[in-house]
Amino acid sequence: MGACPGPDPNQPWICPVGLDGHTQMRHLATMNELESPVRVAAFYRFADLQDFREMRDALRDVAESQGVRGTILMASEGVNGTIAGSADGVEAVLDHLRSDPRLADLTARDSETDSMPFRRLRVRLKKEIVTLGQPGVNPNEIVGTYVDPKDWNAVIDDPDTIVIDARNAYEVAIGTFEGAIDPDTESFRELPDWINEHEEVRQAPRVAMFCTGGIRCEKSTSWLKAQGVREVLHLQGGILNYLEKIPEAESKWQGDCFVFDDRVSVRHGLVPGDYSMCRACGGPIAPEDVKSLHFERGVSCPACIDTYTDDDRARFRMRQGQLDQAETSAITDDAK
């Protein structure tokens, strides 16, 4: 079976290929239990957490007791996650994290959605909370200069500034900032190699970077500064912060912003976008993709039609049938 070509496994995301049909049925049966709106919180914090393994069980217990779902990554360098649930449930998880003095300053980027965007809870132990693969990078010691969203347009308009989208190609494909450079990477750890191959970036008087929520730029700008780049900037709070705070009429954002949950994308005001998710590869599906001969719900999309074998697609087709059955049963139960 081919690897999931969409979501980066180093991001807080649950690849749908990782859940069999029976498991997804069990989750679908309970997804409608949560009252709308659902609070979604994205957060990260770099901190020295040498005891992160010992921290996992208590964190998971709090999240499970509150009915919170999502993915939380923990490593010796900090914590990174996106979770969803009731407002009080999500706050309980964040309060638990902040009760550790090392995470007391943890902040979250909030949004709302009508239904639970995650199918389960994962608290995963990692080598890095976002994988750049460059030893010694420490955003707590050196990092680029933060740019407030209200000042970001001026950075983009500066002809002496190289603006780089630090996200992966499948994310950039559905939206980016006007004039930004797309490194066309499949994973975040490819970014340093791309920069090393482009001397104009290393020699530029100023480099500005942006990503979804800011965490990748913490790592990449830290690495760039260590490489001797003179001035390195990054968008504070990432694209999500910009879309939340900058009116659409004043915005230089074009398209949707890919997010690592079942909403798939958001637009200005963090309103869910028009994209859906391919349950085969996990990548975004535009409305026009659904009309393609290569699209089959839960089985394939134009981006992954050549990725999987016939046996894979037969398994996906069976799983989709189980999901359709579960959804029909849930609708029937609600109507009783």
C-alpha positions as CSV (number, residue, x, y, z in Angstrom):
1,M,0.0,0.0,0.0
2,G,1.3,3.5,-0.8
3,A,2.1,6.0,1.9
4,C,-0.4,8.7,2.6
5,P,0.6,11.4,0.1
6,G,-1.3,14.2,1.8
7,P,-0.9,15.1,5.5
8,D,2.6,15.3,6.9
9,P,3.0,12.6,9.6
10,N,4.9,15.1,11.7
11,Q,1.8,17.3,12.1
12,P,-1.1,16.7,14.5
13,W,-3.2,14.8,12.0
14,I,-4.9,11.4,11.9
15,C,-4.4,9.8,8.5
16,P,-7.6,8.1,7.6
17,V,-5.7,5.1,6.1
18,G,-4.7,4.3,9.7
19,L,-8.3,3.5,10.8
20,D,-10.1,0.4,9.6
21,G,-13.8,0.5,8.7
22,H,-15.0,-1.1,12.0
23,T,-13.0,1.4,14.0
24,Q,-14.4,4.3,12.0
25,M,-17.9,3.0,12.5
26,R,-17.5,3.0,16.3
27,H,-16.3,6.6,16.1
28,L,-19.0,7.7,13.8
29,A,-21.6,6.3,16.2
30,T,-20.5,8.8,18.9
31,M,-19.5,11.8,16.8
32,N,-22.9,13.3,17.0
33,E,-23.1,13.2,20.8
34,L,-21.2,16.5,21.2
35,E,-23.3,19.6,21.2
36,S,-22.6,22.3,18.6
37,P,-20.5,24.4,18.4
38,V,-17.4,22.3,18.9
39,R,-14.3,24.2,20.1
40,V,-11.1,23.5,18.2
41,A,-7.8,24.6,19.8
42,A,-4.4,24.5,18.1
43,F,-1.4,25.0,20.3
44,Y,2.4,24.4,20.7
45,R,5.1,25.4,23.1
46,F,8.8,24.8,23.0
47,A,10.1,23.9,26.4
48,D,12.6,21.6,28.0
49,L,10.5,18.5,28.8
50,Q,13.0,15.7,29.5
51,D,10.3,13.9,31.4
52,F,7.7,14.0,28.6
53,R,7.2,10.3,28.6
54,E,6.1,10.4,32.2
55,M,3.7,13.3,31.4
56,R,1.7,11.4,28.8
57,D,-0.6,9.2,30.9
58,A,-1.9,12.0,33.1
59,L,-2.5,14.3,30.0
60,R,-4.3,11.5,28.2
61,D,-6.5,10.7,31.3
62,V,-7.6,14.4,31.5
63,A,-8.4,14.6,27.8
64,E,-10.3,11.3,27.8
65,S,-12.3,12.2,30.9
66,Q,-13.4,15.4,29.1
67,G,-14.4,13.7,25.9
68,V,-11.7,15.6,24.0
69,R,-10.3,14.3,20.8
70,G,-7.4,15.2,18.5
71,T,-3.6,14.6,18.4
72,I,-1.0,15.9,20.9
73,L,2.7,15.4,20.1
74,M,5.1,15.3,23.0
75,A,8.9,15.4,22.9
76,S,11.8,16.6,25.0
77,E,11.6,19.9,23.1
78,G,8.0,20.6,24.0
79,V,4.3,19.9,23.0
80,N,2.3,20.4,19.8
81,G,-1.3,19.6,19.3
82,T,-4.8,20.2,17.9
83,I,-7.7,19.1,20.0
84,A,-11.5,19.5,19.9
85,G,-14.4,19.1,22.2
86,S,-16.7,21.1,24.5
87,A,-15.4,24.6,25.5
88,D,-14.9,23.4,29.1
89,G,-13.4,20.1,28.1
90,V,-10.8,21.7,25.8
91,E,-10.0,24.3,28.5
92,A,-9.5,21.6,31.1
93,V,-6.8,20.0,28.9
94,L,-5.1,23.4,28.3
95,D,-5.3,24.1,32.0
96,H,-3.6,20.8,32.8
97,L,-0.8,21.6,30.4
98,R,-0.4,25.1,31.8
99,S,-0.2,23.7,35.4
100,D,3.3,22.7,34.5
101,P,5.5,25.8,35.1
102,R,7.4,25.0,31.9
103,L,4.2,25.3,29.9
104,A,2.6,28.1,31.8
105,D,2.8,30.5,28.8
106,L,1.2,28.0,26.4
107,T,-1.4,29.8,24.2
108,A,-4.0,28.3,21.9
109,R,-5.5,29.4,18.6
110,D,-9.3,28.8,18.8
111,S,-12.0,28.2,16.2
112,E,-15.4,26.6,16.1
113,T,-17.1,24.0,13.9
114,D,-20.5,22.4,13.8
115,S,-19.2,18.8,14.4
116,M,-16.3,16.9,15.9
117,P,-13.4,17.1,13.4
118,F,-11.4,14.3,15.0
119,R,-12.3,10.6,15.2
120,R,-10.2,9.7,18.3
121,L,-7.6,11.0,20.8
122,R,-3.9,10.4,20.3
123,V,-1.1,11.5,22.6
124,R,2.1,10.5,20.8
125,L,5.7,10.5,21.9
126,K,8.1,11.8,19.3
127,K,11.8,12.8,18.8
128,E,10.6,16.3,17.7
129,I,7.2,18.0,18.0
130,V,7.7,19.1,14.4
131,T,10.4,17.2,12.5
132,L,13.0,19.4,10.7
133,G,15.8,16.8,11.2
134,Q,18.5,19.3,12.0
135,P,20.3,18.5,15.3
136,G,20.8,21.4,17.7
137,V,18.0,23.6,16.5
138,N,16.5,25.3,19.6
139,P,13.8,28.0,19.1
140,N,14.2,28.8,22.8
141,E,17.7,30.0,22.2
142,I,17.5,31.6,18.7
143,V,14.5,32.3,16.5
144,G,13.4,34.7,13.8
145,T,11.7,38.0,14.5
146,Y,7.9,37.8,15.0
147,V,5.7,39.9,12.7
148,D,2.2,40.8,13.8
149,P,-0.5,40.0,11.3
150,K,-1.3,43.7,10.9
151,D,2.3,44.3,9.7
152,W,2.6,41.2,7.4
153,N,1.2,42.9,4.3
154,A,4.1,45.4,4.4
155,V,6.6,42.5,4.6
156,I,5.1,40.8,1.5
157,D,5.2,44.1,-0.4
158,D,8.8,44.8,0.3
159,P,10.8,44.0,-2.9
160,D,14.0,43.2,-0.9
161,T,12.3,40.5,1.1
162,I,12.1,36.8,0.0
163,V,8.8,35.4,1.3
164,I,8.8,31.6,1.7
165,D,5.8,29.3,2.3
166,A,7.2,26.8,4.8
167,R,4.4,24.3,4.3
168,N,4.2,21.2,2.0
169,A,3.1,21.2,-1.6
170,Y,-0.3,19.7,-0.9
171,E,-1.1,22.6,1.5
172,V,0.2,25.3,-0.8
173,A,-1.9,23.9,-3.6
174,I,-5.1,25.1,-2.1
175,G,-3.9,28.5,-0.8
176,T,-1.0,30.8,-0.1
177,F,0.1,34.4,0.2
178,E,0.3,36.6,-2.9
179,G,3.9,36.4,-4.3
180,A,5.2,33.7,-1.9
181,I,7.7,31.2,-3.0
182,D,6.6,27.5,-2.9
183,P,9.5,25.1,-2.2
184,D,7.4,22.2,-3.4
185,T,8.4,20.0,-0.5
186,E,6.6,16.7,0.5
187,S,7.7,17.0,4.1
188,F,9.0,19.7,6.4
189,R,12.4,18.0,6.8
190,E,13.1,18.7,3.0
191,L,13.0,22.4,3.6
192,P,16.7,22.8,4.7
193,D,17.9,21.0,1.6
194,W,15.8,23.2,-0.6
195,I,17.3,26.3,1.0
196,N,20.8,25.0,0.7
197,E,20.2,24.5,-3.0
198,H,19.0,28.1,-3.4
199,E,21.9,30.4,-2.6
200,E,19.7,33.5,-3.3
201,V,17.8,32.7,-0.2
202,R,20.9,32.4,2.0
203,Q,22.3,35.7,0.6
204,A,19.0,37.6,0.7
205,P,19.0,40.8,2.9
206,R,15.8,39.6,4.5
207,V,13.8,36.3,4.5
208,A,10.3,36.0,5.7
209,M,8.5,32.7,6.4
210,F,5.0,31.6,7.2
211,C,3.2,28.3,8.0
212,T,-0.2,27.2,9.3
213,G,0.1,28.0,13.0
214,G,3.7,29.2,13.5
215,I,5.4,26.1,14.8
216,R,7.3,25.1,11.6
217,C,8.5,28.7,11.3
218,E,9.9,28.6,14.9
219,K,12.1,25.7,13.8
220,S,13.0,26.9,10.3
221,T,13.8,30.5,11.2
222,S,15.9,29.2,14.1
223,W,17.8,27.0,11.7
224,L,18.2,29.9,9.2
225,K,19.5,32.3,11.8
226,A,22.1,29.6,12.9
227,Q,23.1,29.4,9.2
228,G,24.0,33.1,9.3
229,V,21.1,34.6,7.3
230,R,21.2,38.3,8.3
231,E,17.5,39.0,8.9
232,V,14.8,36.4,9.3
233,L,11.1,37.2,10.0
234,H,8.1,35.0,10.5
235,L,4.3,35.5,10.7
236,Q,3.3,35.4,14.4
237,G,0.7,32.8,15.0
238,G,0.9,31.7,11.4
239,I,-1.8,31.8,8.7
240,L,-4.5,31.0,11.2
241,N,-3.8,34.1,13.2
242,Y,-3.7,36.3,10.0
243,L,-7.0,34.9,8.8
244,E,-8.6,35.5,12.1
245,K,-7.4,39.1,12.5
246,I,-7.1,40.6,9.1
247,P,-10.4,41.6,7.2
248,E,-10.8,39.8,3.9
249,A,-10.9,43.2,2.1
250,E,-7.4,44.0,3.3
251,S,-6.0,40.5,3.0
252,K,-3.2,39.2,0.7
253,W,-4.2,35.6,1.3
254,Q,-5.4,33.7,-1.7
255,G,-7.5,30.6,-1.4
256,D,-8.1,28.3,1.6
257,C,-5.7,27.3,4.4
258,F,-5.3,23.5,4.8
259,V,-5.8,22.3,8.4
260,F,-5.0,19.0,10.0
261,D,-8.4,17.8,10.9
262,D,-11.7,16.8,9.2
263,R,-12.5,20.5,8.4
264,V,-9.7,20.1,5.8
265,S,-9.5,23.9,5.2
266,V,-10.5,27.2,6.6
267,R,-11.0,30.7,5.2
268,H,-11.0,34.2,6.6
269,G,-12.6,34.3,10.0
270,L,-11.5,30.6,10.4
271,V,-14.8,29.6,8.7
272,P,-14.5,26.0,7.3
273,G,-13.8,26.1,3.6
274,D,-15.2,24.2,0.6
275,Y,-12.7,21.4,0.5
276,S,-13.5,17.8,1.6
277,M,-11.0,15.1,2.4
278,C,-10.1,12.0,0.3
279,R,-10.5,9.1,2.7
280,A,-8.0,7.1,0.7
281,C,-5.0,9.4,0.8
282,G,-6.0,12.1,3.3
283,G,-5.5,14.9,0.8
284,P,-7.8,17.9,0.0
285,I,-10.5,17.5,-2.6
286,A,-11.9,20.6,-4.3
287,P,-15.5,20.7,-5.4
288,E,-14.4,20.2,-9.1
289,D,-12.4,17.1,-8.1
290,V,-15.6,15.3,-7.2
291,K,-16.7,15.6,-10.9
292,S,-13.5,13.8,-12.0
293,L,-13.7,10.2,-13.4
294,H,-10.8,9.5,-10.9
295,F,-12.9,10.3,-7.9
296,E,-14.7,7.6,-6.0
297,R,-15.9,8.5,-2.5
298,G,-13.6,6.9,0.1
299,V,-11.6,5.1,-2.6
300,S,-9.7,7.5,-4.8
301,C,-9.3,11.1,-6.0
302,P,-7.4,12.7,-8.9
303,A,-4.3,13.1,-6.7
304,C,-4.0,9.5,-5.6
305,I,-5.5,7.5,-8.4
306,D,-2.1,6.1,-9.3
307,T,-0.9,5.7,-5.7
308,Y,-2.7,2.6,-4.5
309,T,-3.1,-0.9,-5.8
310,D,-6.4,-2.6,-6.9
311,D,-6.3,-4.6,-3.6
312,D,-5.9,-1.3,-1.7
313,R,-8.9,0.2,-3.5
314,A,-11.0,-2.9,-2.9
315,R,-10.3,-2.6,0.9
316,F,-11.1,1.2,0.8
317,R,-14.3,0.4,-1.0
318,M,-15.3,-2.1,1.6
319,R,-14.5,0.4,4.4
320,Q,-16.5,3.1,2.7
321,G,-19.5,0.8,2.6
322,Q,-19.2,0.2,6.3
323,L,-19.0,4.0,6.9
324,D,-22.0,4.6,4.8
325,Q,-23.9,2.0,6.7
326,A,-22.9,3.6,10.0
327,E,-23.9,7.1,8.9
328,T,-27.3,5.7,7.7
329,S,-27.8,4.0,11.1
330,A,-26.9,7.2,12.9
331,I,-29.4,9.2,10.9
332,T,-32.1,6.6,11.5
333,D,-31.4,6.6,15.2
334,D,-31.6,10.5,15.3
335,A,-35.0,10.3,13.6
336,K,-36.5,8.0,16.2
